């Protein structure tokens, strides 16, 4: 096969055009990425271990949104989600957030002398404060009111997020 043919007709793009991404596919990719809340949260992982001979592994290969990158002892294979698959997941998450009326907020406060920021999805600034509190409530036993009084968290819409629900940022955080 010549170099020219490889560039114009690479197999992943041919497979992608023939296979439809399903809700189950998106959930599997979402799981592989560590279940991020949205494109504003950097996934902390990108792998999925699965039985190498399973129907799911064959589906991953057929879909073109996964790359098999390693076999491990015991008949398992590691797969990772491709950049196109990651963008599919983030689009799916955007749609879910839009349907629920959620927007990305940055909640910041001082924690034991350190400035701490966290991006959460919520319908309002007060909802963002509470969503942040729920993430740390296991280490703050005195309740939400005490946390609000002591920490005095500040909330703002994520920079680059438009009030119409769209974003000026891609999943990598660079301008479009």
C-alpha positions as CSV (number, residue, x, y, z in Angstrom):
1,X,0.0,0.0,0.0
2,X,1.4,3.4,-0.9
3,X,1.9,6.2,1.6
4,X,-0.7,8.3,-0.3
5,X,-3.4,5.6,0.1
6,X,-2.7,5.3,3.9
7,X,-3.3,9.0,4.4
8,X,-6.5,9.3,2.3
9,X,-8.1,6.0,3.4
10,X,-7.0,5.2,6.9
11,X,-9.0,2.4,8.5
12,X,-10.2,4.2,11.6
13,X,-12.0,6.9,9.6
14,X,-13.7,4.3,7.4
15,X,-14.9,2.4,10.5
16,X,-16.1,5.6,12.1
17,X,-18.4,6.4,9.2
18,X,-20.1,3.0,9.3
19,X,-20.7,2.7,13.1
20,X,-23.1,4.8,15.2
21,X,-22.0,5.8,18.7
22,X,-24.6,4.7,21.2
23,X,-25.5,5.8,24.7
24,X,-23.8,2.6,26.0
25,X,-20.6,3.5,24.0
26,X,-20.6,7.0,25.5
27,X,-21.1,5.6,29.1
28,X,-18.1,3.3,28.6
29,X,-15.9,6.1,27.3
30,X,-17.1,8.3,30.2
31,X,-16.1,5.6,32.7
32,X,-12.7,5.1,31.0
33,X,-12.1,8.9,31.5
34,X,-12.9,8.7,35.2
35,X,-16.4,10.2,35.0
36,X,-15.5,13.9,34.6
37,X,-18.4,16.4,35.1
38,X,-17.8,18.1,31.8
39,X,-15.2,19.5,29.4
40,X,-14.0,21.9,32.0
41,X,-12.7,19.1,34.2
42,X,-9.5,17.4,33.0
43,X,-10.0,13.7,33.1
44,X,-7.7,12.0,35.6
45,X,-7.4,8.8,33.6
46,X,-7.9,7.3,30.2
47,X,-8.0,3.6,30.3
48,X,-10.4,0.7,30.3
49,X,-9.4,-2.9,31.1
50,X,-11.6,-5.5,29.4
51,X,-11.5,-9.2,28.4
52,X,-9.6,-9.2,25.2
53,X,-12.0,-11.7,23.5
54,X,-15.2,-10.1,24.7
55,X,-17.9,-8.6,22.5
56,X,-17.2,-5.2,24.1
57,X,-13.6,-5.4,23.0
58,X,-14.7,-6.1,19.5
59,X,-17.1,-3.2,19.7
60,X,-14.4,-0.9,20.9
61,X,-12.2,-1.8,17.9
62,X,-15.1,-1.5,15.5
63,X,-16.2,1.9,16.8
64,X,-12.9,3.7,16.1
65,X,-13.1,5.8,19.3
66,X,-10.8,3.5,21.2
67,X,-7.2,2.4,20.8
68,X,-6.0,-0.9,22.2
69,X,-2.7,-0.1,23.6
70,X,-1.7,-3.1,25.8
71,X,-2.5,-6.7,26.7
72,X,-2.0,-7.7,30.3
73,X,-1.8,-11.1,31.9
74,X,-5.0,-12.9,32.5
75,X,-6.5,-12.3,29.0
76,X,-7.3,-8.6,29.5
77,X,-6.5,-5.7,27.2
78,X,-6.2,-2.0,28.0
79,X,-8.0,0.4,25.8
80,X,-7.8,4.2,25.8
81,X,-10.3,6.7,24.3
82,X,-9.1,8.6,21.2
83,X,-9.3,12.5,21.1
84,X,-12.4,12.2,18.9
85,X,-14.0,9.9,21.4
86,X,-13.2,12.3,24.2
87,X,-14.8,15.1,22.2
88,X,-17.9,12.8,21.7
89,X,-18.1,12.3,25.5
90,X,-17.7,16.0,26.2
91,X,-20.5,16.8,23.7
92,X,-22.7,14.3,25.4
93,X,-22.0,15.8,28.8
94,X,-22.6,19.3,27.4
95,X,-26.1,18.2,26.2
96,X,-26.9,16.6,29.5
97,X,-25.8,19.7,31.4
98,X,-27.8,22.0,29.1
99,X,-31.0,19.8,29.5
100,X,-30.6,20.2,33.3
101,X,-29.8,23.9,33.2
102,X,-26.3,23.4,34.6
103,X,-23.4,25.8,34.0
104,X,-19.8,25.6,35.1
105,X,-18.9,27.7,38.2
106,X,-15.5,28.2,39.8
107,X,-15.8,28.1,43.7
108,X,-12.8,29.4,45.6
109,X,-12.0,29.8,49.2
110,X,-9.1,29.6,51.7
111,X,-8.4,26.2,53.1
112,X,-5.8,26.0,55.9
113,X,-4.0,29.0,54.5
114,X,-4.1,27.8,50.9
115,X,-6.2,29.2,48.1
116,X,-8.4,26.4,46.7
117,X,-10.5,26.5,43.5
118,X,-12.8,23.8,42.1
119,X,-15.0,23.9,39.1
120,X,-18.5,22.4,39.6
121,X,-21.7,22.3,37.6
122,X,-24.7,23.9,39.1
123,X,-27.8,25.9,38.2
124,X,-26.9,29.0,40.3
125,X,-24.0,30.4,42.3
126,X,-25.7,29.2,45.6
127,X,-26.1,25.7,44.0
128,X,-22.4,25.8,43.1
129,X,-21.4,26.6,46.7
130,X,-23.5,23.7,48.0
131,X,-22.1,21.3,45.3
132,X,-18.6,22.2,46.4
133,X,-19.5,21.7,50.0
134,X,-20.9,18.3,49.3
135,X,-17.6,17.3,47.8
136,X,-15.7,18.1,51.1
137,X,-18.5,17.6,53.7
138,X,-16.9,14.4,55.0
139,X,-14.1,16.5,56.4
140,X,-16.3,19.4,57.6
141,X,-18.5,17.9,60.3
142,X,-20.1,21.3,61.5
143,X,-22.4,21.6,58.5
144,X,-23.0,23.9,55.5
145,X,-23.8,27.1,57.4
146,X,-20.6,26.8,59.4
147,X,-18.6,26.2,56.3
148,X,-20.2,29.3,54.6
149,X,-19.4,31.5,57.6
150,X,-15.8,30.3,58.0
151,X,-14.7,29.8,54.4
152,X,-16.7,32.6,52.7
153,X,-16.5,30.9,49.3
154,X,-16.5,33.1,46.2
155,X,-18.3,31.9,43.1
156,X,-18.0,33.0,39.4
157,X,-18.9,31.6,36.1
158,X,-16.0,29.7,34.5
159,X,-14.0,32.2,32.3
160,X,-14.8,31.6,28.7
161,X,-18.2,30.3,29.4
162,X,-21.0,32.2,27.6
163,X,-24.3,32.8,29.3
164,X,-26.1,31.3,26.3
165,X,-24.8,28.0,27.4
166,X,-22.0,27.7,24.8
167,X,-18.3,27.7,25.5
168,X,-15.4,29.5,23.9
169,X,-13.1,26.7,25.0
170,X,-12.4,23.3,23.7
171,X,-11.8,20.3,25.9
172,X,-8.1,21.2,26.0
173,X,-8.9,24.7,27.2
174,X,-7.6,26.4,24.1
175,X,-9.7,29.0,22.3
176,X,-11.7,27.7,19.3
